[in-house]
Amino acid sequence: MHYQYDVSVIIPARNAEKFLRETLNGLLAQTAVDTAKIEICLADDGSVDDTVRILENARIEFEELGMKVVVSHVAPPGGVGAAKDCAVRSSRGRYLCFNDADDVSAPNRIRSQLELARKISKSEDDLIFVGGQFHRLPEGSTTRYTKWANSMSGEKIRRQVYTSHGPTLVAPTWFISRALFDKVGGFRTDVPNGFPEDLDFFYKCLDIPECIFDKVPDDIVMYRYHPNCASHSVTEQTIWSFRLQRLREQYLQKWDRFTIWSAGKQGKRFFKCLDEDEKAKVREFCDIDEAKIGRGMHEEFDEQLRMVTHKVPIVNIENAKPPLVVCVKLDMTQGDLERIIERKGWAEHRDLVYFG
C-alpha cells in the first residue's frame, strides 16, 4: 500500500481553545519535519468555541514547514473515541501519532518514535505499537501513576495490564502503524461518553500475537492534568468492571484454584465482584498484616439473605499457594511486596497477576 505521509498526527478536539495553541506549537517544533512527511489531522467533536479557528489560523505555519492540515468533523458529536476514529479515517499516513488537544509533544517525539517504529518493523504490514515516557503538568500530579507508567518496559507492557492504572503504554504517547489500527478495526464509536475507548483498543491490540510493543526511553509528552480531562469522564467502577472481565478471560477461567493477596478492602471488593463459580475457586486470602491474619477467616455476609454465604481462610503470605491475584497497591508496601515475590521465586503471569 502506498502512503502519502510517513506520520499522521491525530488530534481529537472538543472545546479545546484553552490549550490548543500550545499543543500546535509543540507540533510546529518537531525536528522530524526535515526527514519525514507529516500531516496534522484534527477531528472536531462539536466544539462551540474557537478550536477550529485556532488550527485554521496556524495552517500557513504548518504548510510553510511542509505539513498538511486536515480538519474533519464528527457528526453527530460522539466523544473522544469517535473523534480519534474520525481523525484517523481522514488521514493518509503510515504511522499514527496520537496527540490530545491539551498535551504537548517534545520536539524530538515524532523523530524518536518513527525511528524506533522503523527499526522494529520489517514490512509495511507490520503491527507496531510504540509508547514513551511522559511528565505531568502541573508537576506532581498523579505521582504514583506517572512513576508506574514510566517504569513499564519489556514483558511488563503485555502483562501488567489489569491494574487500575490502565494501559501500560499511556495513550497520550501512542504511536502506532495504520496496519495495526486497521487490524483492530479502529475505536468504538457506538458507545456513550464514559466508555474507556483507550483501554478497549489496547486490550484488542494485546489479543493480536503479531503486534510488536515497544517504547522510547525519552520524555516525549507533557501530559496535562486538569478538571476537564477527557479521562475524567470514565468512572473508576467502569474501569474496574472492564479489567475484571479481561482478568476473567485471561486467567480466572483457566485456573482451577487461586489465592487473593490482600485480606483488606481491595481484596474483599475483588471477592465480592466474583461470580459463584469464581468464588468457589478461591483457596484462601493471604496477607502480611497480623491483625488481618488473626481473624482467621473472611466471612461474606449477604444483606438480603441476612446470613453468611461464604467463608474463606486468611493465611500468612509465607504459607500462600499460587497462583495469586495481587490486590495490593504496588507501590504502597515500601518494597515488601517485591521482596516477598523475589524470595518466593514467583513470576508474573505464571504464579501471579497484578490487579491492584
Protein Blocks (a to p, Z undefined) as FASTA:
>chain_A
ZZfbfbdcddddehkllmmmmmmmmmmmpmklmmpccddddddehiabfklmmmmmmmmm
mmmnopacddddddddebjklmmmmmmmmpccfbdcdddfkbccdfklmmmmmmmmmmmp
cbfkbccddddddddddehiakllmmmmmmggcjllmmmmmbfnlpfbdfklgccdfklm
mmnnpaafkbcehiafklmmmmmmmmpmklccdddfbdfbdcdddfklmklmpcfklmmm
mmmmmmmmmmmmmpmbdcdedjbfklmmmmmmpcfklmmmmmbdcdfbfklmmnopacdd
dfklopafbdcddddfklpccddddfbdfklngommmmmmmmnopaehjloccfZZ
